[in-house]
Amino acid sequence: MPSAPGSTAGRSSSLRTAIAGAGMIGRVHLDAVRRSGAPVVGISASTPARAKEAAAALGVERAFDSSEAMVTSDDVDVVHICTPNDAHARLAVLALRAGKHVVCEKPLTTSADAAGTLAALAADSGRVAAVPFVYRYHPMAAEARARVLDGRAGDVRLLHGHYLQDWLSLPGDTNWRVDAVTGGPSRAFADIGSHWCDLVEWVTGHRIADLTAVTQTVPRHGADGPPPVRAAGPEAQRQAAGAGRPATEDAVQLLFRTDQGATGALTVSQISPGRKNRLWFEVDGARTSLAFDQENPESLFVGSRGENTTPLREPALLSPAAARLSTVPGGHPMGYLDCFAAFVRDVHAAIRGDGDGDGGRPAALPTFDDAARMVRLTETVLDSAAQRSWKEVS
Ligand SMILES: NC(=O)c1ccc[n+]([C@@H]2O[C@H](COP(=O)([O-])OP(=O)(O)OC[C@H]3O[C@@H](n4cnc5c(N)ncnc54)[C@H](O)[C@@H]3O)[C@@H](O)[C@H]2O)c1
């Protein structure tokens, strides 16, 4: 159970944290945990040797030979699962059963059934179980949410936008995510479309109720052998072994309706040259429209029939929910790493039971339930595209 408010058991400095997976996002988690003041006491990787290398490079006390041993270790209170997708569910189940608080990367699992089972296990465990849909933690995204909730935007009519990347746009580009076994049956949507949908549902309070989707998969490698690989060592072997396995979608285009009568359109792509991490959304309300661009997160576009404005992130002028996330004065740019730090602060607040929401639960914290919903949405997208029809999101 979460520690009682005021108890020292949940202080960040006493939450011994371990990180499974030392790739790109494992290092981001490490940075965020250290910024919270919690000790990172262990790290694991795909092999014992790589765990040792990572521990030495990152200054982590202990390299574990296996993630399984680490997530069940008596010396660990909070586990962060930052491995490729196919290991998430297995490690999260082990960690919850061992009584750990768990932060698990998205997608929570590679099937909706497994996600539902895992979310139920997390609820029964009484432990904190969170998933870093961290774009919720951009102050100006929080400002957009505040302006929808307090009525300044008016009734929400349209939701639209895109999440575009280019790192898989060349035929030779590859990664474990391309392989349907390691990455799961969806790639672009599970990897980044889920972030957009989580963010826009969070900002508006609407839920995507039904949708129709088309997907596109481009030829990724020629007939001249296995795809070129980006990583070395065991990871490279694993990627090469993926050659010839079913490919996953590079792009998705989606039309949807929400439970509150708004309509929406979304383009998700990992093959859009020049677009690095272009998460952009617009919410068109009856009074104002609000647009947020993750690559330029220090302002918000507020459109109206009168004058359009672009308020800047200046804590004194923001709504309380946005000011809370604004840890440096305006003019000192904040970004992705700050979102992760704020997310981890909320994980620790949830453990202590002194978050800013009902019952001490942090209002913004994305849970396993939220992540399981995104896995269901992902399956609905793939079903709709395969069957060329509108589908309800169950
Ligand atoms: N929330 C976000 O914004 C965000 C951003 C990027 C990635 N992610 C998610 O994080 C996860 C990892 O992505 P990444 O970009 O860091 O990938 P990556 O390839 O950079 O790193 C994954 C690491 O996990 C290691 N690994 C493989 N099997 C392992 C195991 N059993 N135990 C421990 N380590 C193991 C690999 O060797 C590799 O170093 C994915 O699920 C991805 O969807 C989330």
The ligand as an ORCA input file, in Angstrom:
! r2SCAN-3c Opt
* xyz 0 1
  N       7.937      7.233    -22.801
  C       8.703      7.619    -23.804
  O       8.726      8.796    -24.156
  C       9.577      6.602    -24.509
  C      10.580      7.030    -25.377
  C      11.400      6.068    -25.978
  C      11.215      4.727    -25.699
  N      10.194      4.337    -24.883
  C       9.975      2.901    -24.599
  O      11.092      2.430    -23.846
  C      11.402      1.092    -24.206
  C      12.875      1.021    -24.610
  O      13.084      1.860    -25.703
  P      14.544      2.475    -26.046
  O      14.306      3.532    -27.065
  O      15.268      2.808    -24.808
  O      15.220      1.223    -26.750
  P      16.781      0.903    -26.845
  O      16.936     -0.118    -27.898
  O      17.563      2.178    -26.922
  O      17.094      0.265    -25.415
  C      16.562     -0.960    -24.963
  C      17.655     -1.608    -24.124
  O      17.112     -2.740    -23.447
  C      18.119     -3.755    -23.433
  N      17.462     -5.037    -23.148
  C      16.975     -5.963    -24.011
  N      16.409     -7.000    -23.327
  C      16.570     -6.701    -22.000
  C      16.216     -7.354    -20.794
  N      15.562     -8.520    -20.765
  N      16.538     -6.748    -19.612
  C      17.185     -5.569    -19.572
  N      17.539     -4.910    -20.707
  C      17.241     -5.456    -21.884
  C      18.773     -3.644    -24.789
  O      20.043     -4.197    -24.816
  C      18.805     -2.125    -24.984
  O      19.993     -1.566    -24.491
  C      10.426      0.707    -25.314
  O       9.376     -0.026    -24.753
  C       9.922      2.031    -25.840
  O       8.595      1.960    -26.349
  C       9.392      5.249    -24.293
*
